[in-house]
Amino acid sequence: MARKIGSRYTANQILGRGSAGTVWLGEGPEGPVAIKLLREDLASDEELVGRFVQERTALLGLEHPHVVSVRDLVVDGNDLALVMDLVRGTDLRTRLDRERRLAPEAAVAIVADVADGLAAAHAAGVVHRDVKPENVLLDMQGPLGPGGSHPALLTDFGVAKLIDSPKRTRATKIIGTPDYLAPEIVEGLPPRASVDIYALATVLYELLAGFTPFGGGHPGAVLRRHVTESVVPLPGIPEELWQLLVQCLAKAPASRLRASELAARLREQLPMLAGMPPLDVDEPETEAPEDAEESAAAAPVTEEQRVRRRGAVSLVPGAKPDSNRDTHTSMRVPGPDELAGGARGTARVPRAAGAPRPGSARHRVAARRRKVTFAVAGVVVAAAVGVGAYLATSGDDSAPPRETQSTSSP
């Protein structure tokens, strides 16, 4: 059912729902538009509305071929909306869900487009703060690029900053999507341009591998990995591309490349990636709870269970996720002892297909079975040795007794 948004726009059809609001296909004075209507409970926050108006100039001035431009910001009664260019296509998450992972050439071309868009945003003083596949749109009407990739555009600029008001987050909360959060955000530092580089490098890793480098399991464990764990190498990735990924996933923000540098370096990689098939990497298993029943833990994990386990914590209780990850999470900042992790660690290491992840419940069950097998084998060997010794000593009664060396004192 159509509804009016302000005096100039009409929202006709819902395109998607997220934890921050609903995206509509709309109509404006200049033709079709996309309208992101924020949730009513967010729109009723006077402080957020004030920030919304303050960001108007910065968001309206951000124009680039790889950025979904914001045409207008509407504040009308209970309606708080961003009116944006309409992109005819799909988002990168949808393509990932369909293909699981992309060929390196296409993945690098898409990320290079997004890096170009980020470079323009950072030059204008705008930090995205929520770079992830859900916020990358693929223009299906645009010309095909390297690897058959469609032009990529980054959307939802300003949404994370608008929601991240002091009243909502204070100094002990985190705004962002766990899988893509830079370590400095987890540690409570203010977000700067380098957080977008870290998130974009995480997206590139995910496009190549089919999973994020530190994701999976409870959001608290994901946040801890960002701070304490090193990224695990991907088999088959060219060394130059891998070193680029490692640099942009560095824990220290100053070690990462700028967006313009990243875009240029990625485009330099494209010729050597031409024709390379998607990497053959098995996705690591999500950690099982320590107190889980071994029989249940050893059971196969369905695709539905895997997706559900990887979910994040909603910013707004009861909010629906964009897809299998929520747009934002609102959590307390972990303490130093929590960030330090345990002796077992939490790294998600790629492994051979079907092999249990070290430290998981399936791994412990397999280890216990090996111990039982070794114990049984030991008993069998001992029995065989005993029988052999008996036969050797009793086979010839006429043999003279064997001499032994005495250890007693004279």
Helices and strands as residue ranges (DSSP letters): E 3-5, E 9-17, E 21-28, E 31-38, H 40-43, H 46-54, H 56-60, E 70-76, E 79-84, E 89-91, H 92-99, H 104-123, G 133-135, E 136-139, G 146-148, E 152-154, H 159-163, H 166-169, E 173-176, G 178-180, H 183-186, H 193-209, H 219-228, H 239-248, G 253-255, H 259-273, H 294-298, H 303-309, E 329-332, H 336-340, H 361-394
